[in-house]
Amino acid sequence: VLNLAPFSFFNGVCSNPPTVLFSVVRRGTDNQKKDTLVNIEATRQFVVNVVSEPIVEPMNTCATEWPPNVDEFAEVGLTPVPSLK
């Protein structure tokens, strides 16, 4: 299921080597692990993307605590595109 996982608790802390610090909290509604942590534990990897102004509102809407089976792209009207390598 596609998950945008907006995440507001991260900072770049070093440029050499590039290092990101982040902090994961539990869901406020049921104290369960948030999707971000569940996905990192399952895949052992993550990416950080910075949101541009035109999609700030849809991304903010995705901060809602939806169940894990909800496609957040569909909920907010965004279309996923493949990343460029």
C-alpha beads as a LAMMPS data file, in Angstrom:
LAMMPS data file: protein, C-alpha beads

85 atoms
84 bonds

1 atom types
1 bond types

-500.0 500.0 xlo xhi
-500.0 500.0 ylo yhi
-500.0 500.0 zlo zhi

Masses

1 110.0

Atoms # bond

1 1 1 0.000 0.000 0.000
2 1 1 1.408 3.391 -0.967
3 1 1 2.269 5.508 2.044
4 1 1 3.583 9.076 1.916
5 1 1 4.691 8.962 5.566
6 1 1 5.157 12.671 6.227
7 1 1 7.741 12.975 8.904
8 1 1 8.605 16.175 10.681
9 1 1 11.299 15.049 13.103
10 1 1 14.504 14.889 11.087
11 1 1 17.607 17.010 10.639
12 1 1 20.737 16.874 8.565
13 1 1 23.513 16.788 11.156
14 1 1 26.671 16.226 9.115
15 1 1 27.749 16.663 5.513
16 1 1 30.795 14.389 5.502
17 1 1 29.625 11.693 5.700
18 1 1 26.035 12.719 4.947
19 1 1 24.122 11.925 8.130
20 1 1 20.452 12.329 9.011
21 1 1 19.092 12.180 12.532
22 1 1 15.444 11.335 13.061
23 1 1 13.164 10.490 15.942
24 1 1 10.143 8.226 15.738
25 1 1 7.151 8.623 18.056
26 1 1 4.283 6.199 18.546
27 1 1 0.797 6.757 17.146
28 1 1 -1.245 9.033 19.375
29 1 1 -4.475 7.106 18.853
30 1 1 -3.356 3.619 19.908
31 1 1 0.334 3.829 20.965
32 1 1 1.338 1.478 18.114
33 1 1 4.447 1.954 15.976
34 1 1 3.962 4.474 13.174
35 1 1 4.187 3.246 9.574
36 1 1 7.578 4.930 9.148
37 1 1 9.186 2.753 11.814
38 1 1 7.351 -0.396 10.690
39 1 1 8.592 0.143 7.117
40 1 1 12.190 0.826 8.218
41 1 1 12.235 -2.301 10.376
42 1 1 10.835 -4.392 7.505
43 1 1 13.124 -3.089 4.737
44 1 1 16.165 -1.853 6.734
45 1 1 16.217 1.304 4.591
46 1 1 14.528 4.675 4.156
47 1 1 14.740 7.861 2.133
48 1 1 14.235 11.493 3.068
49 1 1 12.473 13.795 0.627
50 1 1 11.803 17.473 1.118
51 1 1 8.347 18.620 0.079
52 1 1 7.951 21.512 -2.345
53 1 1 5.410 24.215 -1.637
54 1 1 2.782 23.087 -4.213
55 1 1 2.220 19.806 -2.350
56 1 1 2.552 21.015 1.248
57 1 1 -1.194 20.794 1.948
58 1 1 -1.685 17.227 0.620
59 1 1 1.388 16.082 2.532
60 1 1 0.124 17.747 5.694
61 1 1 -3.196 15.936 5.229
62 1 1 -1.258 12.647 5.081
63 1 1 -0.057 13.241 8.629
64 1 1 -3.497 11.951 9.657
65 1 1 -3.226 8.613 11.467
66 1 1 -4.866 6.440 8.830
67 1 1 -4.786 2.648 9.116
68 1 1 -1.792 0.995 7.361
69 1 1 -4.020 -0.320 4.534
70 1 1 -4.926 3.196 3.294
71 1 1 -3.308 4.405 0.040
72 1 1 -2.342 7.937 1.056
73 1 1 -1.610 9.010 -2.538
74 1 1 -5.207 8.196 -3.500
75 1 1 -6.610 9.875 -0.381
76 1 1 -5.008 13.249 -1.172
77 1 1 -5.049 13.140 -4.981
78 1 1 -1.296 12.823 -5.598
79 1 1 0.245 10.569 -8.260
80 1 1 3.404 8.585 -7.531
81 1 1 6.186 8.817 -10.133
82 1 1 9.318 6.677 -10.405
83 1 1 12.474 8.212 -8.992
84 1 1 15.259 9.249 -11.334
85 1 1 18.541 7.471 -10.793

Bonds

1 1 1 2
2 1 2 3
3 1 3 4
4 1 4 5
5 1 5 6
6 1 6 7
7 1 7 8
8 1 8 9
9 1 9 10
10 1 10 11
11 1 11 12
12 1 12 13
13 1 13 14
14 1 14 15
15 1 15 16
16 1 16 17
17 1 17 18
18 1 18 19
19 1 19 20
20 1 20 21
21 1 21 22
22 1 22 23
23 1 23 24
24 1 24 25
25 1 25 26
26 1 26 27
27 1 27 28
28 1 28 29
29 1 29 30
30 1 30 31
31 1 31 32
32 1 32 33
33 1 33 34
34 1 34 35
35 1 35 36
36 1 36 37
37 1 37 38
38 1 38 39
39 1 39 40
40 1 40 41
41 1 41 42
42 1 42 43
43 1 43 44
44 1 44 45
45 1 45 46
46 1 46 47
47 1 47 48
48 1 48 49
49 1 49 50
50 1 50 51
51 1 51 52
52 1 52 53
53 1 53 54
54 1 54 55
55 1 55 56
56 1 56 57
57 1 57 58
58 1 58 59
59 1 59 60
60 1 60 61
61 1 61 62
62 1 62 63
63 1 63 64
64 1 64 65
65 1 65 66
66 1 66 67
67 1 67 68
68 1 68 69
69 1 69 70
70 1 70 71
71 1 71 72
72 1 72 73
73 1 73 74
74 1 74 75
75 1 75 76
76 1 76 77
77 1 77 78
78 1 78 79
79 1 79 80
80 1 80 81
81 1 81 82
82 1 82 83
83 1 83 84
84 1 84 85
